Amino acid sequence: MALHEYECPACGGAMEFNPKTQKIKCPYCNSEFDVKDYVANHNSSSTGEAADEYTNQSTTEDGQQLYIYKCGSCGGEILATESLGSTKCPFCSNNVVVSEKFTGEFKPDYIIPFKTTKEDAMKTYREHVRSKKLVPKVFLDENHIDEIKGVYVPFWLFDATMSFDGTYEGTKTRTWQDSKYVYTETKYYEVKRSGTEDFAFVPVDGSKEMPDDLMESLEPFDHNEMVPFNMGYLAGFLANKYNNPVDAMKPRAMNRIKASIISDFKATISGYASLRPINEGTGIVSSSYKYAMYPVYILNTTWKGENYLFAMNGQSGKFVGNLPLSWTRALKYYIPIAGIATLLAYLVYYFII
């Protein structure tokens, strides 16, 4: 497997994709190149041999096989999993891409380039933590971050035409009264809806390593900024090829589409006091898919032995993640408030009531 290595032709520094300029840039001499114009140099024909024979660490903690590649720039050994296609040489810091992870059947159709930086991710993380008054103070300490990395995550994008045929029971009520009684009249109606709806670019995470619910919470991504795939966008970032095949992920996409079409057709019904579904049938008229890479920042931090994972949409800056509750801070904030509230209630009762 050949390694594409992004070394600056002017000074030999490690080139990387700059989200702000959308160009490949050398951080040392500031040379810049358009992604489509840059040609990787010092390419290596390293075969990616299994690590079993060369190191005591042959697999990751979760059992993935490790492979060794040789850096064409310094000759150093690069350790990577089978699915990792873009990484960094640990010796010369050169950014490398295992080209065959993104060629042939593994070549993505599209990529959404990063538009935000690691500094943006750290700033957003700090703002997110500061907005939560009851989290442990240690989460504000940047040194507490175990790891922050920009990752291109593989996604399957599904287009589909879905049919819908639904029947509902709708009710309308009328109430009136005379001198003796209150009357309520309820009328029942059979309400039907049918038709088709087109869906485009419905995303499903193609990586086993990324939690599906976490990736979905980062949506939406703006597909108007999608561009044809070029390995130059990967320079300086991690990237995994898909290891969840499209056939395995199609049901998840179709379930998302099914939920959307039911909601959309149901939203066309109005004017009823209540609406009860009797039948909601869907069917796939046609479907197709594309393969794309999405930009995501991943932050890891630990506290009291627990790992906390945060993620940021590398295009829009949307940030998600769970934080623990600090009972010490909760008591600090709410005991005084509760005490004041109790005192005010006592004074109101004593002097007014």
C-alpha positions as a Markdown table, in Angstrom:
| # | Residue | x | y | z |
|---|---|---|---|---|
| 1 | Met | 0.0 | 0.0 | 0.0 |
| 2 | Ala | 1.4 | 3.4 | -1.0 |
| 3 | Leu | 1.7 | 6.2 | 1.5 |
| 4 | His | 1.1 | 9.8 | 0.3 |
| 5 | Glu | 3.2 | 12.1 | 2.4 |
| 6 | Tyr | 2.4 | 15.8 | 2.6 |
| 7 | Glu | 5.9 | 17.4 | 2.9 |
| 8 | Cys | 6.4 | 21.1 | 2.0 |
| 9 | Pro | 8.4 | 21.4 | -1.2 |
| 10 | Ala | 9.9 | 24.6 | 0.0 |
| 11 | Cys | 11.2 | 23.8 | 3.5 |
| 12 | Gly | 10.4 | 20.1 | 4.1 |
| 13 | Gly | 7.8 | 20.9 | 6.8 |
| 14 | Ala | 4.7 | 18.9 | 7.3 |
| 15 | Met | 1.9 | 20.3 | 5.2 |
| 16 | Glu | -1.7 | 20.2 | 6.4 |
| 17 | Phe | -5.1 | 21.4 | 5.3 |
| 18 | Asn | -6.0 | 24.8 | 6.6 |
| 19 | Pro | -9.8 | 25.0 | 7.4 |
| 20 | Lys | -9.7 | 28.8 | 7.3 |
| 21 | Thr | -8.1 | 29.2 | 3.9 |
| 22 | Gln | -9.3 | 25.9 | 2.5 |
| 23 | Lys | -5.8 | 25.3 | 1.2 |
| 24 | Ile | -2.9 | 23.0 | 2.1 |
| 25 | Lys | -0.5 | 25.1 | 4.1 |
| 26 | Cys | 3.0 | 24.7 | 5.6 |
| 27 | Pro | 2.9 | 26.0 | 9.2 |
| 28 | Tyr | 6.7 | 26.7 | 9.1 |
| 29 | Cys | 7.2 | 28.8 | 5.9 |
| 30 | Asn | 3.5 | 29.6 | 5.2 |
| 31 | Ser | 3.6 | 28.2 | 1.7 |
| 32 | Glu | 0.1 | 27.5 | 0.5 |
| 33 | Phe | -1.3 | 25.3 | -2.3 |
| 34 | Asp | -4.8 | 24.7 | -3.7 |
| 35 | Val | -5.8 | 21.1 | -2.8 |
| 36 | Lys | -6.3 | 20.1 | -6.4 |
| 37 | Asp | -2.8 | 21.5 | -7.4 |
| 38 | Tyr | -0.7 | 19.9 | -4.7 |
| 39 | Val | 1.2 | 16.7 | -5.5 |
| 40 | Ala | 2.3 | 14.6 | -2.5 |
| 41 | Asn | 6.0 | 13.8 | -2.5 |
| 42 | His | 8.3 | 11.3 | -0.7 |
| 43 | Asn | 5.6 | 8.7 | -1.3 |
| 44 | Ser | 6.4 | 5.3 | 0.2 |
| 45 | Ser | 5.5 | 1.9 | -1.3 |
| 46 | Ser | 5.2 | 0.4 | 2.2 |
| 47 | Thr | 3.1 | -2.7 | 2.2 |
| 48 | Gly | 1.6 | -2.4 | 5.7 |
| 49 | Glu | 2.7 | -5.6 | 7.3 |
| 50 | Ala | 0.8 | -7.1 | 10.3 |
| 51 | Ala | 2.4 | -6.0 | 13.6 |
| 52 | Asp | 2.5 | -9.5 | 15.1 |
| 53 | Glu | 6.0 | -10.2 | 14.0 |
| 54 | Tyr | 7.6 | -6.9 | 14.9 |
| 55 | Thr | 6.1 | -5.6 | 18.1 |
| 56 | Asn | 4.5 | -6.8 | 21.3 |
| 57 | Gln | 1.5 | -4.6 | 20.6 |
| 58 | Ser | -0.3 | -6.4 | 17.7 |
| 59 | Thr | -3.9 | -5.3 | 18.4 |
| 60 | Thr | -5.7 | -2.3 | 19.9 |
| 61 | Glu | -7.5 | -2.5 | 23.2 |
| 62 | Asp | -10.7 | -3.4 | 21.4 |
| 63 | Gly | -9.0 | -6.2 | 19.4 |
| 64 | Gln | -8.4 | -4.5 | 16.1 |
| 65 | Gln | -5.3 | -5.7 | 14.1 |
| 66 | Leu | -2.4 | -3.3 | 13.9 |
| 67 | Tyr | -0.3 | -2.8 | 10.8 |
| 68 | Ile | 3.2 | -1.2 | 10.4 |
| 69 | Tyr | 4.0 | 1.2 | 7.5 |
| 70 | Lys | 7.3 | 2.9 | 6.8 |
| 71 | Cys | 7.5 | 6.6 | 6.4 |
| 72 | Gly | 9.0 | 7.6 | 3.1 |
| 73 | Ser | 10.4 | 10.8 | 4.6 |
| 74 | Cys | 12.3 | 9.5 | 7.6 |
| 75 | Gly | 12.0 | 5.7 | 7.5 |
| 76 | Gly | 10.2 | 5.6 | 10.8 |
| 77 | Glu | 7.5 | 3.0 | 11.5 |
| 78 | Ile | 3.9 | 4.1 | 11.6 |
| 79 | Leu | 1.5 | 1.9 | 13.6 |
| 80 | Ala | -2.1 | 2.0 | 12.4 |
| 81 | Thr | -5.3 | 0.0 | 12.4 |
| 82 | Glu | -6.7 | -1.6 | 9.2 |
| 83 | Ser | -9.3 | 1.1 | 8.8 |
| 84 | Leu | -7.1 | 4.1 | 9.6 |
| 85 | Gly | -6.3 | 5.8 | 6.3 |
| 86 | Ser | -4.8 | 9.2 | 7.4 |
| 87 | Thr | -2.4 | 9.8 | 10.3 |
| 88 | Lys | 0.9 | 11.3 | 11.2 |
| 89 | Cys | 4.4 | 9.9 | 11.4 |
| 90 | Pro | 5.4 | 9.8 | 15.1 |
| 91 | Phe | 9.0 | 10.5 | 14.3 |
| 92 | Cys | 9.1 | 13.3 | 11.7 |
| 93 | Ser | 5.4 | 14.5 | 12.2 |
| 94 | Asn | 4.8 | 14.2 | 8.5 |
| 95 | Asn | 1.2 | 13.9 | 7.6 |
| 96 | Val | 0.5 | 10.7 | 5.6 |
| 97 | Val | -2.4 | 9.1 | 3.8 |
| 98 | Val | -2.6 | 5.4 | 3.1 |
| 99 | Ser | -3.8 | 5.9 | -0.5 |
| 100 | Glu | -5.3 | 2.5 | -1.0 |
| 101 | Lys | -7.7 | 3.1 | 1.9 |
| 102 | Phe | -9.4 | 5.7 | -0.3 |
| 103 | Thr | -9.1 | 4.3 | -3.8 |
| 104 | Gly | -11.1 | 1.8 | -5.8 |
| 105 | Glu | -14.2 | 0.6 | -4.0 |
| 106 | Phe | -13.1 | 2.6 | -0.9 |
| 107 | Lys | -12.8 | 6.0 | -2.7 |
| 108 | Pro | -15.4 | 8.4 | -1.3 |
| 109 | Asp | -17.6 | 10.3 | -3.8 |
| 110 | Tyr | -17.6 | 13.5 | -1.7 |
| 111 | Ile | -16.0 | 15.2 | 1.2 |
| 112 | Ile | -17.1 | 18.1 | 3.4 |
| 113 | Pro | -13.8 | 19.9 | 4.3 |
| 114 | Phe | -13.2 | 21.1 | 7.9 |
| 115 | Lys | -14.1 | 24.8 | 8.3 |
| 116 | Thr | -13.2 | 25.0 | 12.0 |
| 117 | Thr | -9.9 | 24.5 | 13.8 |
| 118 | Lys | -8.8 | 22.6 | 16.9 |
| 119 | Glu | -8.6 | 26.0 | 18.6 |
| 120 | Asp | -12.3 | 26.6 | 17.7 |
| 121 | Ala | -13.1 | 23.2 | 19.2 |
| 122 | Met | -11.3 | 24.0 | 22.5 |
| 123 | Lys | -13.0 | 27.5 | 22.7 |
| 124 | Thr | -16.4 | 25.9 | 22.1 |
| 125 | Tyr | -15.6 | 23.2 | 24.7 |
| 126 | Arg | -14.8 | 25.9 | 27.3 |
| 127 | Glu | -17.9 | 27.9 | 26.5 |
| 128 | His | -20.0 | 24.7 | 26.8 |
| 129 | Val | -18.6 | 23.8 | 30.2 |
| 130 | Arg | -18.9 | 27.4 | 31.5 |
| 131 | Ser | -22.5 | 27.5 | 30.6 |
| 132 | Lys | -23.1 | 24.5 | 32.9 |
| 133 | Lys | -22.9 | 25.8 | 36.4 |
| 134 | Leu | -23.0 | 22.5 | 38.2 |
| 135 | Val | -20.1 | 20.6 | 36.5 |
| 136 | Pro | -16.9 | 19.9 | 38.4 |
| 137 | Lys | -14.4 | 22.8 | 38.0 |
| 138 | Val | -11.7 | 20.4 | 36.7 |
| 139 | Phe | -13.6 | 20.3 | 33.4 |
| 140 | Leu | -12.5 | 23.9 | 32.9 |
| 141 | Asp | -8.9 | 22.9 | 33.0 |
| 142 | Glu | -7.6 | 22.4 | 29.5 |
| 143 | Asn | -4.9 | 20.1 | 30.8 |
| 144 | His | -7.7 | 17.8 | 31.8 |
| 145 | Ile | -8.4 | 17.0 | 28.1 |
| 146 | Asp | -6.9 | 13.6 | 27.3 |
| 147 | Glu | -7.1 | 14.0 | 23.6 |
| 148 | Ile | -8.6 | 16.3 | 20.9 |
| 149 | Lys | -8.5 | 15.2 | 17.3 |
| 150 | Gly | -10.0 | 16.1 | 14.0 |
| 151 | Val | -11.4 | 13.1 | 12.2 |
| 152 | Tyr | -13.0 | 12.6 | 8.8 |
| 153 | Val | -15.8 | 10.1 | 9.6 |
| 154 | Pro | -17.1 | 7.9 | 6.8 |
| 155 | Phe | -20.8 | 8.3 | 6.0 |
| 156 | Trp | -23.2 | 6.6 | 3.7 |
| 157 | Leu | -25.6 | 9.1 | 2.1 |
| 158 | Phe | -28.9 | 7.6 | 0.9 |
| 159 | Asp | -31.3 | 9.0 | -1.6 |
| 160 | Ala | -34.7 | 7.4 | -1.7 |
| 161 | Thr | -38.3 | 7.8 | -2.9 |
| 162 | Met | -40.6 | 6.4 | -0.2 |
| 163 | Ser | -44.3 | 5.7 | -0.6 |
| 164 | Phe | -46.9 | 6.3 | 2.1 |
| 165 | Asp | -50.4 | 5.0 | 2.7 |
| 166 | Gly | -52.0 | 5.9 | 6.0 |
| 167 | Thr | -55.4 | 5.8 | 7.6 |
| 168 | Tyr | -56.4 | 7.7 | 10.8 |
| 169 | Glu | -59.4 | 8.1 | 13.0 |
| 170 | Gly | -60.1 | 11.7 | 13.6 |
| 171 | Thr | -62.6 | 13.2 | 16.0 |
| 172 | Lys | -64.4 | 16.5 | 16.3 |
| 173 | Thr | -66.3 | 17.5 | 19.4 |
| 174 | Arg | -69.0 | 20.1 | 20.0 |
| 175 | Thr | -70.2 | 21.1 | 23.5 |
| 176 | Trp | -73.4 | 23.0 | 24.5 |
| 177 | Gln | -75.7 | 23.2 | 27.5 |
| 178 | Asp | -79.2 | 24.1 | 28.5 |
| 179 | Ser | -80.7 | 24.8 | 31.9 |
| 180 | Lys | -80.3 | 21.3 | 33.1 |
| 181 | Tyr | -77.5 | 19.5 | 31.2 |
| 182 | Val | -74.2 | 19.9 | 29.4 |
| 183 | Tyr | -74.0 | 18.0 | 26.1 |
| 184 | Thr | -71.0 | 16.8 | 24.2 |
| 185 | Glu | -71.2 | 15.5 | 20.7 |
| 186 | Thr | -68.3 | 13.6 | 19.2 |
| 187 | Lys | -68.1 | 12.8 | 15.5 |
| 188 | Tyr | -65.6 | 10.2 | 14.1 |
| 189 | Tyr | -64.0 | 10.6 | 10.7 |
| 190 | Glu | -61.8 | 8.3 | 8.6 |
| 191 | Val | -58.9 | 10.3 | 7.4 |
| 192 | Lys | -56.6 | 9.0 | 4.6 |
| 193 | Arg | -53.3 | 10.1 | 3.2 |
| 194 | Ser | -51.2 | 8.5 | 0.5 |
| 195 | Gly | -48.4 | 9.6 | -1.9 |
| 196 | Thr | -44.7 | 9.6 | -2.3 |
| 197 | Glu | -41.8 | 11.7 | -1.0 |
| 198 | Asp | -38.2 | 12.1 | -2.1 |
| 199 | Phe | -35.3 | 12.2 | 0.3 |
| 200 | Ala | -31.7 | 13.2 | -0.4 |
| 201 | Phe | -28.4 | 12.8 | 1.4 |
| 202 | Val | -29.8 | 11.0 | 4.5 |
| 203 | Pro | -26.6 | 10.2 | 6.4 |
| 204 | Val | -25.7 | 7.1 | 8.3 |
| 205 | Asp | -22.3 | 6.7 | 10.0 |
| 206 | Gly | -20.1 | 4.1 | 8.3 |
| 207 | Ser | -17.6 | 3.7 | 11.2 |
| 208 | Lys | -17.9 | 1.0 | 13.9 |
| 209 | Glu | -15.7 | 3.2 | 16.2 |
| 210 | Met | -18.1 | 6.2 | 16.2 |
| 211 | Pro | -21.3 | 6.0 | 18.3 |
| 212 | Asp | -24.3 | 6.4 | 15.9 |
| 213 | Asp | -26.3 | 8.5 | 18.3 |
| 214 | Leu | -23.4 | 10.9 | 18.8 |
| 215 | Met | -22.9 | 11.3 | 15.1 |
| 216 | Glu | -26.6 | 11.9 | 14.5 |
| 217 | Ser | -26.7 | 14.5 | 17.2 |
| 218 | Leu | -24.1 | 16.6 | 15.2 |
| 219 | Glu | -26.4 | 17.0 | 12.3 |
| 220 | Pro | -27.2 | 18.8 | 10.1 |
| 221 | Phe | -24.2 | 19.1 | 7.7 |
| 222 | Asp | -24.6 | 21.5 | 4.8 |
| 223 | His | -24.3 | 19.4 | 1.7 |
| 224 | Asn | -24.1 | 22.5 | -0.5 |
| 225 | Glu | -20.5 | 22.7 | 0.7 |
| 226 | Met | -19.7 | 19.1 | -0.3 |
| 227 | Val | -16.9 | 18.8 | -2.9 |
| 228 | Pro | -15.5 | 15.8 | -4.9 |
| 229 | Phe | -13.2 | 13.8 | -2.8 |
| 230 | Asn | -9.5 | 14.7 | -2.8 |
| 231 | Met | -6.9 | 13.1 | -0.4 |
| 232 | Gly | -5.4 | 16.6 | 0.1 |
| 233 | Tyr | -8.2 | 17.5 | 2.4 |
| 234 | Leu | -7.1 | 14.7 | 4.8 |
| 235 | Ala | -3.6 | 16.2 | 5.4 |
| 236 | Gly | -3.2 | 16.9 | 9.1 |
| 237 | Phe | -6.4 | 15.0 | 10.1 |
| 238 | Leu | -7.2 | 11.5 | 11.0 |
| 239 | Ala | -9.5 | 9.6 | 8.6 |
| 240 | Asn | -11.0 | 6.1 | 8.6 |
| 241 | Lys | -12.3 | 4.2 | 5.7 |
| 242 | Tyr | -15.7 | 2.6 | 6.3 |
| 243 | Asn | -15.9 | -0.7 | 8.1 |
| 244 | Asn | -19.7 | -0.8 | 8.3 |
| 245 | Pro | -20.7 | -1.9 | 4.8 |
| 246 | Val | -23.5 | -0.1 | 3.0 |
| 247 | Asp | -25.9 | -3.1 | 3.1 |
| 248 | Ala | -25.6 | -3.3 | 6.9 |
| 249 | Met | -26.4 | 0.4 | 7.3 |
| 250 | Lys | -29.2 | 0.7 | 4.7 |
| 251 | Pro | -31.9 | -0.4 | 7.2 |
| 252 | Arg | -31.0 | 2.4 | 9.6 |
| 253 | Ala | -31.3 | 4.9 | 6.9 |
| 254 | Met | -34.6 | 3.6 | 5.7 |
| 255 | Asn | -35.9 | 3.6 | 9.3 |
| 256 | Arg | -34.9 | 7.3 | 9.5 |
| 257 | Ile | -36.7 | 8.0 | 6.2 |
| 258 | Lys | -39.8 | 6.0 | 7.3 |
| 259 | Ala | -40.1 | 8.1 | 10.5 |
| 260 | Ser | -39.8 | 11.3 | 8.5 |
| 261 | Ile | -42.4 | 10.4 | 5.9 |
| 262 | Ile | -44.9 | 9.4 | 8.5 |
| 263 | Ser | -44.4 | 12.6 | 10.4 |
| 264 | Asp | -44.6 | 14.7 | 7.2 |
| 265 | Phe | -47.9 | 13.2 | 5.9 |
| 266 | Lys | -49.4 | 13.3 | 9.4 |
| 267 | Ala | -48.6 | 17.0 | 9.6 |
| 268 | Thr | -50.9 | 17.6 | 6.6 |
| 269 | Ile | -53.9 | 16.7 | 8.7 |
| 270 | Ser | -55.5 | 19.4 | 10.8 |
| 271 | Gly | -58.8 | 20.5 | 12.3 |
| 272 | Tyr | -59.4 | 17.4 | 14.5 |
| 273 | Ala | -59.6 | 17.3 | 18.2 |
| 274 | Ser | -57.7 | 14.0 | 18.2 |
| 275 | Leu | -56.0 | 11.8 | 15.7 |
| 276 | Arg | -55.4 | 8.1 | 16.1 |
| 277 | Pro | -53.3 | 6.1 | 13.6 |
| 278 | Ile | -55.1 | 3.0 | 12.3 |
| 279 | Asn | -52.5 | 2.1 | 9.7 |
| 280 | Glu | -49.3 | 3.8 | 8.5 |
| 281 | Gly | -47.7 | 1.9 | 5.7 |
| 282 | Thr | -44.5 | 2.8 | 3.9 |
| 283 | Gly | -42.5 | 1.3 | 1.0 |
| 284 | Ile | -39.3 | 1.9 | -0.8 |
| 285 | Val | -40.0 | 2.9 | -4.4 |
| 286 | Ser | -36.3 | 3.5 | -5.3 |
| 287 | Ser | -33.0 | 4.1 | -3.5 |
| 288 | Ser | -29.3 | 4.8 | -4.2 |
| 289 | Tyr | -26.3 | 5.9 | -2.1 |
| 290 | Lys | -23.1 | 7.8 | -2.1 |
| 291 | Tyr | -20.0 | 7.5 | 0.1 |
| 292 | Ala | -18.7 | 10.7 | 1.8 |
| 293 | Met | -16.4 | 11.9 | 4.5 |
| 294 | Tyr | -17.7 | 14.3 | 7.3 |
| 295 | Pro | -15.5 | 16.5 | 9.5 |
| 296 | Val | -15.8 | 15.9 | 13.2 |
| 297 | Tyr | -13.7 | 16.9 | 16.2 |
| 298 | Ile | -13.5 | 14.4 | 19.0 |
| 299 | Leu | -12.6 | 15.4 | 22.6 |
| 300 | Asn | -11.9 | 12.9 | 25.4 |
| 301 | Thr | -11.6 | 13.6 | 29.1 |
| 302 | Thr | -11.7 | 11.5 | 32.2 |
| 303 | Trp | -13.0 | 12.2 | 35.7 |
| 304 | Lys | -13.0 | 9.8 | 38.7 |
| 305 | Gly | -12.3 | 6.9 | 36.3 |
| 306 | Glu | -15.1 | 7.6 | 33.9 |
| 307 | Asn | -14.5 | 8.6 | 30.3 |
| 308 | Tyr | -16.5 | 11.5 | 28.8 |
| 309 | Leu | -16.7 | 12.0 | 25.1 |
| 310 | Phe | -17.5 | 15.3 | 23.3 |
| 311 | Ala | -17.8 | 15.9 | 19.6 |
| 312 | Met | -18.0 | 19.0 | 17.4 |
| 313 | Asn | -19.3 | 19.4 | 13.9 |
| 314 | Gly | -16.2 | 20.4 | 12.1 |
| 315 | Gln | -18.2 | 22.4 | 9.5 |
| 316 | Ser | -20.9 | 24.2 | 11.6 |
| 317 | Gly | -19.3 | 24.2 | 15.1 |
| 318 | Lys | -22.3 | 22.4 | 16.7 |
| 319 | Phe | -21.1 | 20.9 | 19.9 |
| 320 | Val | -22.5 | 18.0 | 21.9 |
| 321 | Gly | -21.5 | 16.0 | 24.9 |
| 322 | Asn | -22.5 | 14.9 | 28.4 |
| 323 | Leu | -21.1 | 16.4 | 31.6 |
| 324 | Pro | -21.3 | 15.0 | 35.2 |
| 325 | Leu | -23.0 | 16.8 | 38.1 |
| 326 | Ser | -20.9 | 18.2 | 40.9 |
| 327 | Trp | -22.9 | 17.9 | 44.1 |
| 328 | Thr | -20.5 | 20.2 | 45.8 |
| 329 | Arg | -21.2 | 23.0 | 43.4 |
| 330 | Ala | -24.9 | 22.1 | 43.5 |
| 331 | Leu | -25.0 | 22.6 | 47.2 |
| 332 | Lys | -23.0 | 25.8 | 46.9 |
| 333 | Tyr | -25.5 | 27.3 | 44.5 |
| 334 | Tyr | -28.8 | 26.0 | 45.7 |
| 335 | Ile | -28.6 | 25.8 | 49.5 |
| 336 | Pro | -28.3 | 29.6 | 49.8 |
| 337 | Ile | -31.1 | 30.1 | 47.3 |
| 338 | Ala | -33.3 | 27.6 | 49.1 |
| 339 | Gly | -32.5 | 29.3 | 52.4 |
| 340 | Ile | -33.4 | 32.8 | 51.1 |
| 341 | Ala | -36.6 | 31.4 | 49.5 |
| 342 | Thr | -37.7 | 29.8 | 52.8 |
| 343 | Leu | -37.0 | 33.0 | 54.7 |
| 344 | Leu | -39.0 | 35.1 | 52.2 |
| 345 | Ala | -41.9 | 32.7 | 52.4 |
| 346 | Tyr | -41.9 | 32.8 | 56.2 |
| 347 | Leu | -41.8 | 36.7 | 56.2 |
| 348 | Val | -44.7 | 36.8 | 53.7 |
| 349 | Tyr | -46.7 | 34.4 | 55.8 |
| 350 | Tyr | -46.0 | 36.1 | 59.1 |
| 351 | Phe | -46.5 | 39.7 | 58.1 |
| 352 | Ile | -49.1 | 39.5 | 55.3 |
| 353 | Ile | -51.2 | 36.4 | 56.0 |
